[in-house]
């Protein structure tokens, strides 16, 4: 996200012992990891915080929750919730299109 800007961030998706996970390499310098929840909706993936690195605890500001929606073959929407001290402090939404 935001490639080539001071706010550039990367999110890597991977399988870990049968679980779909992501690590978000955030502009604030931490790397929260999230685990996908089991769902019956084949077009939506909900991730919740599952630890991370470069954070003293989950009280530090970090992305804590993400929802990805596969709109169609060429579009994805996502919503990211940032938490601090156990409370939501920001919501960021993105609509991505294949080029």
Buried (B, 14 or more C-beta within 10 A) or exposed (E): BEEEEEEEBEBEEEEEEEEBBBBBBBEBEBBBBBBBEEEEEEEEBBBEBBEBEEBEEBEBBBBBBBBBBEEEEEEBBBBBBBBBEEEEEEEEEEEEEEE
